[in-house]
């Protein structure tokens, strides 16, 4: 079995039918994602970026809890902040694109929107990446993004995909 070939083919898939997979919970195993979106499996840090990319594509939220699901396994994921960290952005023409800690880019759009909540009286800016899965902008990136913002009646926003995104 060529694990590298399997890993490569799985990573090329954009979407998995997670909503169709409802296996039984696996006992005695767990994933953790710390405040900086570092991944751990049973307490050991996952260093291989391709493995993190693969696992992140399998994250599903049920109720208030995250799980990694396959057709035959369901493993709990304990997340401190968000599943992803947003580490960079670029502007192309009139659109903004954001880079995750898994080196994937997402266009800021109505489907992948920016929202800024307040947590402990601090801004908590995040971008929706898929159903109930978000990426938290790093603090330095958020402050850099503010430098690009427009002002609309004392509210800051950026334009992307023809829409205003306030923060």
C-alpha positions in Angstrom: 0.0 0.0 0.0 1.5 3.4 -1.1 0.4 5.7 1.7 1.9 8.8 0.0 -0.3 8.1 -3.1 -3.4 7.6 -1.0 -2.7 10.8 1.0 -2.2 12.7 -2.2 -5.4 11.5 -3.8 -7.4 12.2 -0.7 -6.0 15.7 -0.4 -7.2 16.5 -3.9 -10.8 16.0 -3.0 -12.5 19.3 -2.1 -15.5 18.0 -0.2 -16.3 14.8 1.6 -20.0 13.8 2.2 -19.6 14.3 5.9 -23.4 14.8 6.4 -23.9 11.2 5.1 -21.4 9.7 7.5 -22.7 8.8 11.0 -20.5 6.1 12.4 -20.2 5.1 16.1 -17.9 7.1 18.4 -14.4 5.7 18.8 -13.5 5.3 22.4 -10.0 6.2 23.9 -8.8 8.5 21.1 -9.1 12.2 20.6 -7.8 15.2 18.6 -7.1 18.5 20.2 -6.6 21.9 18.5 -4.9 24.4 20.6 -5.3 28.2 20.6 -2.9 28.6 17.7 -4.6 25.9 15.6 -1.9 23.3 16.3 -3.2 19.8 16.0 -2.6 16.9 18.4 -3.6 13.3 18.3 -3.8 11.6 21.8 -1.5 14.3 23.1 1.2 14.1 20.4 1.6 17.1 18.1 0.9 16.4 14.4 3.8 17.8 12.5 2.9 16.8 8.9 1.0 19.5 7.2 -0.6 17.1 4.8 -2.1 15.1 7.6 -3.5 18.2 9.2 -5.0 19.2 5.8 -6.6 15.8 5.5 -8.0 15.7 9.0 -9.3 19.3 8.7 -11.4 18.2 5.7 -13.0 15.6 7.9 -14.1 18.0 10.7 -17.9 18.1 11.3 -19.8 19.8 14.1 -22.7 18.0 15.8 -24.5 20.1 18.4 -21.8 22.1 20.1 -19.0 19.5 19.6 -16.5 18.8 16.8 -15.7 15.4 15.4 -13.5 13.9 12.7 -15.7 11.5 10.8 -15.1 8.9 8.2 -17.5 6.3 6.9 -16.4 4.0 9.8 -15.0 6.2 12.6 -16.0 9.2 14.6 -13.4 10.8 16.8 -13.9 13.8 19.1 -12.0 17.0 18.5 -11.5 19.5 21.3 -11.0 23.0 20.0 -9.7 25.9 22.1 -10.5 28.7 19.6 -11.3 27.7 16.1 -10.3 24.7 13.8 -8.1 27.0 11.6 -6.0 30.0 12.0 -6.0 32.7 9.3 -2.3 33.7 8.8 -2.2 35.9 5.7 -4.3 37.8 3.2 -3.9 39.3 -0.2 -6.1 41.6 -2.3 -6.7 40.8 -6.0 -8.6 43.4 -7.9 -11.6 44.1 -5.7 -11.5 40.9 -3.7 -9.7 39.7 -0.6 -8.3 36.2 -0.2 -7.2 34.7 3.1 -4.7 32.0 3.8 -5.2 29.3 6.5 -2.6 27.6 8.6 -3.0 24.7 6.1 -1.8 26.9 3.3 -5.2 27.0 1.6 -6.7 30.2 0.2 -10.3 31.2 0.5 -12.0 34.2 -1.1 -13.9 36.4 1.2 -17.5 36.1 0.0 -21.1 35.7 1.2 -20.4 32.0 1.7 -17.0 32.6 3.4 -17.8 35.7 5.4 -15.9 37.7 7.9 -17.5 38.2 11.3 -16.1 39.9 14.4 -17.4 39.0 17.8 -16.1 40.2 21.1 -14.5 37.7 23.5 -13.2 38.9 26.8 -13.7 42.5 25.5 -11.3 41.8 22.6 -12.1 41.5 18.9 -12.5 37.9 17.8 -12.4 38.1 13.9 -13.1 34.9 12.1 -13.9 33.7 8.6 -16.4 30.9 7.9 -14.6 28.2 5.9 -17.3 25.5 5.8 -20.4 24.6 7.7 -19.8 25.5 11.4 -16.0 25.6 10.8 -14.1 28.9 11.1 -10.6 30.3 10.9 -9.5 32.9 13.5 -7.5 35.8 12.2 -4.2 36.2 14.0 -4.0 39.4 15.9 -1.3 40.9 13.8 -3.1 40.0 10.6 -6.3 41.6 11.9 -4.5 44.8 12.7 -2.9 44.8 9.3 -6.4 44.3 7.7 -7.7 47.3 9.6 -5.1 49.4 7.8 -6.9 48.4 4.5 -10.4 49.2 5.9 -12.8 51.8 4.8 -15.0 53.8 7.2 -18.8 53.9 7.1 -20.4 55.9 9.9 -17.8 54.9 12.5 -17.7 51.3 11.4 -14.8 49.7 9.6 -15.3 47.4 6.6 -13.6 45.9 3.6 -15.2 45.2 0.3 -14.9 41.7 -1.4 -17.1 39.9 -3.8 -19.2 43.1 -4.2 -20.2 43.0 -0.5 -19.2 45.0 2.6 -17.7 43.0 5.5 -17.8 45.0 8.8 -15.6 44.5 11.8 
